[in-house]
Amino acid sequence: MLVTINVAVLLAIIIILRLRLRRRTQARSRFDEKLTVAIVLVFGVLIAPTAFGQGILDVVVQVVQGVSQSGR
């Protein structure tokens, strides 16, 4: 039996765990912040070409257009 795991799903789980399990009272180190940014960037690159990623892009574009039009 061969078990496969999607790297994007694995990174999503890691991101959620990092955000949920870190202590709120402790200050985050620069290394911790850089690691979180790197993980999120890699996740974004992996999810961008998928249908889910395109859906997120469409929603973000609509929100940005709505905000820019409300400022006029």
Secondary structure, DSSP 4 states (H G I P E B T S, - for coil): ------HHHHHHHHHHHHHHHS-SSSPPPHHHHHHHHHHHHHHHHHHTTSHHHHHHHHHHHHHHHHHHHHT-
